[in-house]
């Protein structure tokens, strides 16, 4: 396995409020909710020049591969992506349906949360950052997958 260490950029990225990209992510994904959930959640990559790239994948492994490529090839400033999931009793969610939220920012690292939602009647909650049940699991999943793809610490 090749380990990729990303060089420090010569110019620090322009800073933007983290709420800007997370708000766009929330809006983009929750506008596509139907009776089957969110079929293919969209991720957003913000480049150092401020341009945005959309990413979507049919599987978790493809999503992480795409995210790893972004780190390796494009030196991103910010990445946010998620996966449609089901919750069970005792996991601290309001509804059985949720979208995981994985958010990375240059110089800050990772944070995790969930968007609770239901289709009928349509109710969508804001991102709940640092969810007591889901956030530690999402952190473990993200680090495990990125390490498996050769990205250690993922510029945290």
N, C-alpha and C positions, 0 to 999 in steps of 0.2 A: 504494500500500500504506500502510495506517495503522500507525504504530508505537505500541505501547502501553507506556507507562512506568508502572509501578505505584508509587503513593505509599507512603512508609514508614508502617507501621501506628503508631497512637498508643500501643498497648500491645504490648510484645513477647509473642510466643506462649509458652505454657507449654512447657517443655522436657520431652521424654521421650527415653529412650534410642533411638537409631536402630535398634537390634536388635528393638525391639518391633514396629514395622510391617513390617520386612523378614522377621521370623519368621512373621508372619501371612500375608504375601504368599507366602512359600515354601510354607507348609502349604496354603493355599488352592489354589494352582496345581498343586502336585505331587500333590494328592489326585485330580486329574482326568485323570491320564495314562492313555492307552489305546494300542492298537496304532497309532493315527494321530497320536499325540503329545498335545499340549495344544491342543484345537480352538480355543478362544477364551480366551486368557489374560486374567485379571482384574487390574485395577489398583485401587489403594486411594488415596483422597485423605483426608487428615486435616485437618479444618478447625481454625481457631484455637480454637474452643470444645471441641475434642477429639472431635467427632463424626466418624464415618467414612462415606464414600460409596464404593460400588463402581462401577467403570467397566469396560466391555469393549467391544471393537470388532472388526469383521470384517476390517478392513484397517489397515495402519500409518497411512495418512493420516487415517482416522477417529479412531484413537487419539490422534494428535497434535492433531487439532482439538479433541477432548474435553479434553485436557490444557490446551491454550491457553485454552479457555473457563474452566477452573477458575482459572487465574491471573487472567484478566480479570475474572471475576464474583465469585469467592468468597474471594479472599485466603487461600489455603491455608497451612497450616503445614508440611505434608509430603505428598509424592506419590511413589508407587512403581508402576511398571508394567513390562511386558515383552512380548516377542514370541517365539513358538516359532520356532526356526531350526534349520538344518542346518549342520554344520561339515564341513570338508574336511581331508584330511591336511595337516599342517604348521601348523594353526591352534591347536595346543596344548590341544586338548580330549580328554578321556578317551573320550567316546562321540560318535557322529555327531549325536545330538540334544542340544539345549540350549535353555534359555529365557534370553533376554537380560534383564538387570535394570537399569532406569533409575530412580535414586532421587534425589530432590531434597528438601532440608530448608531451611527459612527460615534465613537467616543463615549457612548452611554452603555451599550450592550443590549441585552434582551429583556423584554418584559412580556408577560403572557396574561391572557384573559379569555372571557367567553362572551358571546352575544346570545342571550336566551331569547327564543322565539317560539311562536306557535302559528300554524296556518289558519285554523278555523276556530274562533274568529281570529283574524290577523292581529297579533300582538308582538311587537318587537321592542326589546329592551336595549339600552345603550351598552357599550362595552363595559363589562365588569372586570377591571384590572385586578390582578392579584387574588383571583378566586381561590379560596382556601383548599378546595379539593382539586380543581382542574389545573391551576397554574403550576404547581410542583410537577405534575405528570407531564404537562406540555414542555416544561423545561427539560425534564429527563429525556423525553422523546426527541426533542430538537437537538440536544447535545449528542445523544447517541447516534442519530442519523447523520449529523454533520461530521462527527468524528469518523464514522464508517466511510464517509465520502472523502476523507482526507483533509478536512478543515478543522483544525484544533482550535478550540475556544472561539472560533468564528468572529474574530476581531472584537471580542467583548471588551 
